Each structure stands twice: as C-alpha cells, then as structure tokens.
Amino acid sequence: MEEKKYFFAVDLGATSGRTIIGTLYGGKIELEEITRFDNNLIQTCGHFYWDIYALYNEIIKGLKLTAKRNIPITSIGIDTWGVDFVCVGSDGALLRNPIAYRDPHTFGMMEDYFKNSIDKKTVYNTTGIQFMNFNTLFQLHAMKKNGDVVLVNADKILFVPDALSYMLTGKMVCEYTIASTSQLLDPRTKKLDEQLLASVGLSRRRFGKMVNPAVEIGRLTAEVQEMTGLGDVPVIAVAGHDTASAVAAVPAANKNFAYLSSGTWSLMGIETKNAIINDLSYERNFTNEGGIEGTTRFLKNICGMWIYERCRKEWTDAPESHAELQAEAMKQPAFQSIINPDDEMFANPSSMIEAIQTYCRETEQHVPQGYAEICRCIFDSLALRYRQVFVYLREMASFPIDVLHIIGGGSLNNYLNQFTANSLGVTVLAGPQEGTAIGNIMLQAKGAGVVDDIWEMRGIIADSIEMKRFEPQDRELWDNAYCKYLEMVINRG
C-alpha cells in the first residue's frame, strides 16, 4: 500500500508568510496551513529592514506545531521574494537584519552605476535581467558607495531563503533560482559573473556553493531539533524564488502557455529552454530568471495587486470584504480612468489614492473619486497592461501561446480574470491559488524521489485542483480601450 508523504513548506511573501504541510498520496496533493503571520517592514535609522529573526521564529513555531502533532515530515523547503540578502560575518553570525528592496537607498543608483561602473547594455547582455532599481546589483552598489560597514565586514552573502535555511542547518548555499534574480548571474553559464561581482567589490568566494532545486542543503542542527522536537529532518533547496516555485506548479498540459503569477506583484512570462537576450528584450526590459530543470523563466514584472492593497489601507469607507468592494467597483463605467500600473509614481507613494488621482489629472482623464471608481480604474488598467506584455511575449516566443495560466492569490479574483481574458483575447485558466506552496512541496517530493520531473509534477497538480476557465468577451470594447491605453502611455513617455 502506498505510503503518505508529508512535506513542510515555508512560503514567505513581502507582506505575509505561511507554513504549510503538503501531503502527497494516491497521485494527488493536499495542503494544510499550519501557521500564517505578518512580514512587517521595520523603519529605523533611515532605512527599511526585514526582521529575519522574526521570520525564523515563525518557522520554528510551525515546526513545533508539526512535531506536536507527530506529523512525520520528509523534508522542509523555503521560498521567498527575490533580490534581498543577508550579510554573515566570519564567525557565522548574521551581521544585521537585511535591508528591504523597497528601501529608498537605491533610488538613482542604477544611473550612478551605469555612469561610474559597467554600462547598461553590457549588464543586460551579461544577465538578461529586467532593470529595477532594487535589484541586488544596485543594492550592493548603494551599500558600497555609502560605505556600509555590514557589507565591508561580510564574509558571506546569503539570499533570504538561503539565509533562513542556514539558520536551520548551519549550511551556506546559493540556490540557483533566487540567485538569478540578483542581476549578478549569467543565465548561459549559470554562474555568478566575476566582472559584475568585482564592480561592487566582491568575489565569488563571498557567496555559497551554487545548488539547483530539489537538492538537499543539510539537516536540522541539534539546536533546532531540540527547540522543535523534530529529528534529523533534511532541508531541501526548493526553487527559493517564490515565482520559480509558483511556475513549477503551473498545471499546463504542454509547453504552449504563458503564466501570470498574480499577487503583490504580477509576473507574466513563458518557460523557455534558453535565455532570450537580444535588442528587443533589452528595449522592452524583459527578464531571464532561473527555472527548474535548466529552464529559463522569461518574464516581466508588473506592479500587480500592490496598488489595490495600498488603496485598501487608505480607504475608510470601503467594505472589508473583497467581494463586496469589487462588486461595487463593477457598477462603475468601464475605462473612464486608466493608468499605467508600472509608472514610477506608483512604486511607493505616501498616498496611492492621491497618486492615481494625480496621474489621471495629468493625463486629462476623469479623476476617480471614492473606492469604487478607483478600484475599477485599477482592474481595468491591470488587464490592459497585461495585454501589452502578452503581445510582447507572443512576438518573442519561439512557440505559439494558446492559453494563459493565472496562479497565486490573484487567481481567485474572478473579475480581474475575466477582464484579462477579454483584454488578451485568449482562454484564461485560473488556479491553483497556492501555486508557490505547491511548487515548493513538489520540488521537495522530487528531492525525495517521489516524482521524476516537472511534467509528472504538473500532472499531479492538474489532477488535484479545479481550474476555473474564462473565455474572452466584449472584444471590440477592449480593443478600443487598449488603443486608448497605448496612446496614453506613449504620450506620457
């Protein structure tokens, strides 16, 4: 009789985290959330930090609860957001909480780096990574320029999931998918680039051994075993970048698909064998990040539900329920206000509502008032931005794209899913919601020898969930709106 296998997944996002038990049995996967907790930015001494110790403590709590219930977990895997890192001293101690990617110390640092170090085109041709001011390369440049004593004294630099795995096992690694977000890695050689490292005063020695997803990092230290009540459990390098784990969980039937990982960020892309690095991908600022089994995630970051969630924090009169709030938004006229969600003014404004209103005023549109009009503006605009990126993907892909898979928390947003199908003009399949955790767990299962490859993983996932299907509607209406959107974006520059 087949034995149930249990896996412990730690899934950390930029606003919250969870510990989850995944059970694999009978060719299907089931999830149970053990704990959920906030991931809070700490603002102090002129910077924004992540509390790495609080995150570690939450992982320990989840492991304690698992041990109390006598769940025989096979392994543990951790995935997080990308680019951020922890500096470790020569004595093995963490030197400080990591600076968060939304910290303003990187503002202007891209331009400063290109002016004083390596030019922009060379950096892109080496890494194929989308330019964003908070990429690890520019964080390191800012720290070097500012004489940051933590960087000066760092013996090792560990990306956030690798740092947490180190705290559990005492082993330092550099997991490939998380390293690929840094703009320090060449996707052709699959190694950190020595010239880029040298440009920020570092060498390859300062990073851990490169490992691929589904490889064991180490086992729980005696200290962690005593704290949690668990035994000698292995910690597996899953796809440490949450998007890489999520893409591994796309329940696609074949390779002719695009994906949209929808959450705080929306990440739209395709899965390719090789990196796509050319003048067009450079001009359109697309990124090539590491996937599993040697694949590349060719994608673009889009400012997703961040805008909506920031507005929700400001609204005082809006319903607390997403369903009620969005239902009111759907009563508003379509396309009376459109924004480009990726305009820099929406990156981290003091008031997102005021930023949206200012954008509409400056583009001579109706200025949305109240939560319903603003919410409708956000959803219309996201669907139109998705279309723009999807059009680019179709032009650069070497295969036809027949369907868009939406995964992550945003896959539950039926209004936006339908808008996306309308805007793109293709079938949209929504689910799984817990794509990142499922991908994390399935990669642990691969590490344990329970599954063989990505397509076996995807088959199990497809058999375990119910996907929701959305077909395009109102094409002429959306085509006209898209023309209006493009004209506005081009005019704004």
Residue pairs with C-beta under 8 A, 6 or more apart in sequence:
2 25
2 26
4 23
4 24
4 25
5 23
5 24
5 25
5 74
5 445
5 448
5 450
6 21
6 22
6 23
6 71
6 72
6 73
6 74
7 21
7 22
7 23
7 24
7 73
7 74
7 75
7 76
7 77
7 441
7 444
7 445
7 448
8 19
8 20
8 21
8 22
8 62
8 63
8 66
8 73
8 75
8 76
8 77
8 233
9 19
9 20
9 21
9 22
9 76
9 77
9 78
9 79
9 238
9 437
9 440
9 441
9 444
10 17
10 18
10 19
10 59
10 62
10 76
10 77
10 78
10 79
10 164
10 440
11 17
11 18
11 19
11 20
11 79
11 242
11 245
11 436
11 437
11 440
12 39
12 55
12 78
12 79
12 80
12 81
12 160
12 161
12 164
12 242
13 39
13 80
13 81
13 242
13 263
13 264
14 39
14 81
14 264
15 38
15 39
15 264
15 309
16 36
16 37
16 38
16 39
17 36
17 37
17 38
17 39
17 55
17 58
18 33
18 34
18 35
18 36
18 37
18 437
19 33
19 34
19 35
19 58
19 59
19 61
19 62
19 63
19 66
20 31
20 32
20 33
20 34
20 434
20 437
20 441
21 31
21 32
21 34
21 66
21 71
21 73
22 29
22 30
22 31
22 437
22 438
22 440
22 441
22 442
22 444
22 445
23 29
23 30
23 31
23 32
24 441
24 445
24 450
24 460
27 460
27 463
28 460
28 463
28 464
29 438
29 441
29 442
29 460
29 461
29 464
30 464
31 434
31 437
31 438
31 441
34 62
34 65
34 66
35 58
35 61
35 62
35 65
37 58
39 50
39 51
39 55
40 51
40 54
41 48
41 49
41 50
41 100
41 102
42 48
42 49
42 50
42 51
42 97
43 49
47 99
47 103
47 105
48 99
48 100
48 102
48 103
49 96
49 97
49 98
49 99
49 100
49 103
50 84
50 97
50 98
50 100
50 160
51 97
52 86
52 94
52 97
52 98
52 160
52 163
52 164
52 167
53 97
55 164
56 164
56 167
59 78
59 164
59 168
60 224
60 227
60 228
63 76
63 224
63 228
63 230
64 227
64 228
64 229
66 73
66 228
66 230
67 228
67 229
67 230
68 229
73 230
73 233
74 233
74 234
74 444
74 448
75 216
75 233
75 234
75 235
75 236
75 444
75 447
75 448
76 168
76 220
76 233
76 234
76 235
76 236
76 444
77 235
77 236
77 237
77 238
77 440
77 441
77 443
77 444
78 161
78 164
78 165
78 235
78 238
78 240
78 440
79 161
79 238
79 239
79 240
79 241
79 242
79 244
79 245
79 436
79 439
79 440
80 160
80 161
80 164
80 178
80 240
80 241
80 242
81 101
81 160
81 241
81 242
82 159
82 178
82 181
82 182
82 241
82 242
82 243
82 289
83 101
83 134
83 135
83 136
83 139
83 159
83 181
83 182
84 98
84 99
84 100
84 101
84 136
84 139
84 159
84 160
85 98
85 136
85 139
85 157
85 158
85 159
85 160
85 163
85 182
86 94
86 95
86 98
86 157
86 158
86 159
86 160
86 163
87 94
87 95
87 96
87 98
87 150
87 151
87 153
87 154
87 156
87 157
88 94
88 95
88 154
88 155
88 156
88 157
88 158
88 163
88 166
88 172
89 95
89 153
89 154
89 155
90 155
92 170
94 163
94 167
95 150
95 153
95 154
96 150
98 160
98 163
99 105
99 139
99 143
101 134
101 139
102 134
102 348
103 134
104 348
105 139
105 142
105 143
105 146
106 133
106 134
106 138
106 139
106 142
107 133
108 133
109 133
109 138
109 139
109 141
109 142
109 145
110 120
110 131
110 133
110 138
112 141
112 145
113 137
113 138
113 141
113 199
114 120
114 123
117 141
117 199
117 200
118 195
118 196
118 199
120 131
121 282
123 137
123 183
123 196
124 131
124 277
124 282
125 277
125 282
126 186
126 193
126 195
126 196
127 183
127 184
127 185
127 186
127 187
127 193
127 196
127 288
128 187
128 275
128 276
128 277
128 281
128 286
128 287
128 288
129 135
129 180
129 181
129 182
129 183
129 287
129 288
129 289
130 285
130 286
130 287
130 300
130 301
131 183
131 285
132 301
135 181
135 182
135 183
136 159
136 181
136 182
136 183
136 184
137 182
137 183
137 184
137 196
137 200
138 183
140 151
140 200
140 202
141 199
141 200
143 150
143 151
144 151
144 200
144 201
151 201
154 206
155 206
156 172
156 206
156 207
156 208
157 202
157 206
157 207
158 166
158 172
158 174
158 207
158 208
159 174
159 175
159 178
159 179
159 182
159 240
160 178
161 175
161 178
161 240
161 241
162 172
162 173
162 174
162 175
162 178
162 208
162 240
165 171
165 173
165 217
165 218
165 235
165 237
166 172
166 173
168 218
168 220
168 221
168 224
168 235
169 217
169 218
169 219
169 220
169 221
169 224
169 235
170 218
170 221
171 217
171 218
171 235
172 208
172 209
173 208
173 209
173 210
173 211
173 217
173 237
174 192
174 207
174 208
174 209
174 210
174 211
175 210
175 211
175 212
175 213
175 237
175 239
175 240
176 190
176 210
176 211
176 212
176 213
176 290
177 213
177 239
177 240
177 241
177 244
177 245
177 289
177 290
177 291
177 292
178 240
178 241
178 244
179 185
179 192
179 207
179 210
179 290
180 187
180 241
180 288
180 289
180 290
181 241
181 289
182 192
183 196
184 192
184 193
184 196
184 197
185 191
185 192
185 193
185 290
186 192
186 193
187 275
187 277
187 288
187 289
187 290
187 296
188 274
188 275
190 210
190 290
191 210
192 204
192 207
192 210
194 203
194 204
197 203
197 204
197 206
211 217
211 237
212 237
212 292
213 237
213 238
213 239
213 240
213 244
213 248
213 292
213 443
213 446
214 236
214 237
214 238
214 292
214 443
214 444
214 446
214 447
215 236
215 237
215 447
216 234
216 235
216 236
216 237
216 447
217 234
217 235
217 236
217 237
218 234
218 235
219 232
219 233
219 234
219 235
220 228
220 230
220 231
220 232
220 233
220 235
224 230
225 231
225 232
234 447
236 443
236 444
236 447
238 245
238 439
238 440
238 443
238 444
239 245
239 247
239 248
239 290
239 291
239 292
239 439
239 440
239 443
241 289
241 290
242 436
243 261
243 267
243 289
243 297
243 299
243 436
244 289
244 290
244 291
244 292
244 297
244 439
245 435
245 436
245 437
245 439
245 440
245 443
246 259
246 261
246 407
246 408
246 435
246 436
246 439
247 259
247 261
247 269
247 271
247 291
247 297
247 407
247 435
247 439
248 291
248 292
248 439
248 442
248 443
248 454
248 457
249 407
249 432
249 435
249 436
249 438
249 439
249 442
249 457
249 458
249 461
250 257
250 259
250 271
250 405
250 407
250 435
250 458
251 405
251 429
251 431
251 432
251 458
251 461
251 462
251 465
251 467
252 259
252 403
252 405
252 458
253 462
255 271
255 399
256 399
256 400
256 401
256 402
256 403
257 270
257 271
257 401
257 402
257 403
257 404
257 405
258 268
258 269
258 270
258 390
258 393
258 401
258 403
258 404
258 405
259 267
259 268
259 269
259 270
259 271
259 404
259 405
259 406
259 407
260 266
260 267
260 268
260 386
260 404
260 405
260 406
260 407
260 410
260 420
261 267
261 268
261 407
261 408
261 435
261 436
262 304
262 305
262 406
262 407
262 408
262 409
262 410
262 411
262 413
262 416
263 304
263 305
263 408
263 409
263 410
264 304
264 305
264 306
264 309
265 301
265 302
265 303
265 304
265 306
266 301
266 302
266 303
266 304
266 305
266 382
266 386
266 410
267 299
267 300
267 301
267 302
268 299
268 300
268 302
268 386
268 389
268 390
268 393
269 286
269 297
269 298
269 299
269 300
269 393
270 297
270 298
270 299
270 393
270 397
270 401
271 291
271 295
271 296
271 297
271 298
272 295
272 296
272 298
272 397
272 398
273 294
273 295
273 296
274 296
275 288
275 296
275 298
276 286
276 288
276 296
276 298
276 396
277 288
280 395
280 396
281 288
281 298
281 396
284 300
284 392
285 300
286 298
286 299
286 300
286 392
286 396
287 297
287 298
287 299
287 300
287 301
288 296
288 297
288 298
289 296
289 297
289 299
290 296
290 297
291 297
292 443
292 454
293 453
293 454
295 454
298 393
298 396
300 389
300 392
302 341
302 342
302 382
302 385
302 386
302 389
303 341
303 342
303 346
303 347
304 341
304 382
304 410
305 409
305 410
305 413
306 346
307 341
307 346
307 352
307 356
307 378
308 375
308 378
308 379
310 349
310 352
311 352
311 353
311 356
311 371
311 374
311 375
311 378
312 318
312 325
314 351
314 352
314 353
315 353
315 371
317 370
317 371
318 325
318 371
319 325
319 328
322 413
325 371
325 372
325 375
326 375
326 379
326 413
326 415
328 371
328 372
328 375
329 371
329 372
329 373
329 375
329 376
329 379
329 415
330 376
330 415
331 372
332 372
332 373
332 376
333 376
334 376
334 380
334 477
334 481
335 380
335 481
335 484
336 365
336 366
336 368
336 373
336 376
336 377
337 356
337 360
337 365
337 366
337 367
337 368
337 373
337 376
337 377
337 380
338 365
338 377
338 380
338 381
338 384
338 481
338 484
338 485
338 488
339 346
339 356
339 359
339 360
339 377
339 378
339 381
340 359
340 381
340 385
340 485
340 488
340 489
340 492
341 378
341 381
341 382
341 385
342 385
343 359
343 492
345 355
345 358
345 359
346 352
346 355
346 356
346 359
349 355
353 374
356 368
356 374
356 377
356 378
357 367
357 368
360 366
360 367
360 368
360 377
361 367
362 492
363 488
363 491
363 492
365 488
368 374
368 376
368 377
379 415
379 416
379 419
380 419
380 481
381 485
382 416
382 419
382 420
383 416
383 419
383 420
383 422
383 423
383 478
384 423
384 481
384 482
384 485
385 485
386 420
386 423
386 424
387 423
387 424
387 478
387 482
388 482
388 485
388 486
388 489
390 401
390 404
390 424
390 426
393 401
394 401
401 426
402 426
402 427
403 426
403 427
403 428
403 429
404 420
404 421
404 424
404 426
404 427
404 428
404 429
405 428
405 429
405 430
406 417
406 420
406 428
406 429
406 430
406 431
407 431
407 432
407 433
407 435
408 433
408 435
408 436
409 433
410 416
411 417
411 430
411 431
411 432
411 433
411 435
411 468
412 430
412 433
414 430
414 468
414 470
417 428
417 430
417 468
417 470
418 428
418 470
418 473
420 428
420 470
421 427
421 428
421 470
421 471
421 472
421 473
422 472
422 473
422 474
422 475
422 477
422 478
423 478
423 481
423 482
424 472
425 472
425 475
425 478
426 472
427 469
427 470
427 471
427 472
428 469
428 470
429 467
429 468
429 469
429 470
430 467
430 468
430 469
430 470
431 465
431 466
431 467
431 468
432 438
432 461
432 465
432 467
438 461
442 451
442 457
442 460
442 461
443 457
445 451
445 457
446 452
446 453
446 457
451 457
451 460
